[in-house]
């Protein structure tokens, strides 16, 4: 669930990750998502948001084919 205000669209990017490789490259990965900025997402969903100038909760569902995978999920507005 995402909370939004004054936003018309959300873009949700799903990146498949291999945890073993990721940990061996950088065992103390920071919370910075910049490492994924140059990689094309494996899947992308655009969600239209009905904004009425107030805070709105928007459900974000993980696609079935990715639901049991290791993912990095990025939400952009």
Secondary structure as GFF3:
##gff-version 3
##sequence-region A 1 77
A	DSSP	beta_strand	2	4	.	.	.	ID=ss1
A	DSSP	beta_strand	9	16	.	.	.	ID=ss2
A	DSSP	alpha_helix	19	25	.	.	.	ID=ss3
A	DSSP	three_ten_helix	33	36	.	.	.	ID=ss4
A	DSSP	beta_strand	43	48	.	.	.	ID=ss5
A	DSSP	beta_strand	56	58	.	.	.	ID=ss6
A	DSSP	three_ten_helix	64	66	.	.	.	ID=ss7
A	DSSP	beta_strand	71	76	.	.	.	ID=ss8
###
